[in-house]
Amino acid sequence: MNQSTTSDRISTKLIGPLYALLYWTVKNKFLGFTIAGWLKNLPFFLAIFAFLLGWGLGIFILFIGLTIGLRILYWIAKRNGFIRFEPSGETKANSDGQMIVPDKKVEINATGKFSVKNLETYVVRKQAEYWRVPMGDHAVMVKQGANRYLYQFIKADLIESIVAGTLCHGRQPELALEITYQSTWGPETEDVSFMFYARSESSEPKKLKQKLYLSINDKNLLHAVWYSLAMDGNGWQTTE
């Protein structure tokens, strides 16, 4: 894609690894609490000890500053989904008119909200499978433990935009698509008539705007997925 800018290098060398570390602390526990919880609260308790034991005003202020700084850092990381996405500047897919064959599963990494009934979770760069369902919409499935899977469905006519770029999380950035769409899947949009992805003429599912990132380091395959999403979405944003 485009040559690296200063922002790209910062994302790759600093922000990507930092976000990966913070996400790891959120997902892992120690003594019954998340490691993130320990990191955010430990400086506060140390500040109390510094005050009670008379360690000095400077030490007290240091621990209070660490408490505030860590909470702000985690808040920013969570707001950004623990990723940094850098658009590439490409505006149209180019796959020589080749779409992904319906029901052919493509291995990718996925970032975004996934769910089944009464369960929803946010995942980052999780191994996943993408495919086009026969009716022309798109499905993404991530594995969540033994014989447990979470899903996200993208209705082609509810796609608002597709942006190609680089997703930074960890040491190695990945080529990715940022898909903005109106979701009709998950606990927040739950509708009995839609629970098994069955269309209903009598009711309209609730829609929720969200983003899904599909990471694919094979550039040709990435453009094929992009082209398929665009063509099913009334043909916008396709090849010139």
C-alpha positions, 0 to 999 in steps of 0.5 A: 500500500502507500509508503509509510508515514510518520504516523504509520511508523508510530502505529507499527512501532509503538501503538500496535504493541502497546494496544496488544499488551493492554488488551492482553491484560484485559483478557487475562486474570490473576488471583480472580481479577483481570491484570488490567484491574490490578494495574489500574488500582495498585498505584491508588492503594500505594498512594494511600500507603504513601500518605498513611506511612508518610513516604513523602508528598512526591511519592504520593503525587507520583502514585496518584499520577500513575493511577490517573494516567493508567485509567486514561490510557485504558479508556483511550485504548478501549474507545479505539477498540485496542487497534489503530487503523490506517487507511491506505488511500485506495478507494476501489476494489480491484479483483478482475471481477472475481467474487468469492464463491458462495459458501466458500470459507475464507480464513481471515482475522477478525476484529469487532463484536461477535455474538450468539443468543444472550452472549456478545463479546468484542474480539481483536485479531481473532482467527475467523472464517468469512463466507458469502451466504447464498442470499448474497449477504456475508457471514463471519464466524470466530471460534470461542472455545471447544465447539463454541462459535460466535457470529456476525452477519453483514447484510449487503444492503446495509453496508455504509462504507468499506475502507482498505488500510492497515490494522495495527495491533501487536508487532505485525500490522495486517492489511485489512478492510474496515466495514461500517454497516447497520447490524441486525445481529446480536443481543442489542438488536435481538428479534425473535423472528431473526434469531436464526437469520430468517427474514420476516415480513411482519417485523423489522429487526432493530439496527445498530451501526457498528464497524467490523475489521477483516484482516487479510495479508494476501492482498489479492484475496483482500481485494476479492473479499472487498469486491464481493462486499461491494458488488453485493451492496448494489455495486458501489465502490468497485473496480474502475 
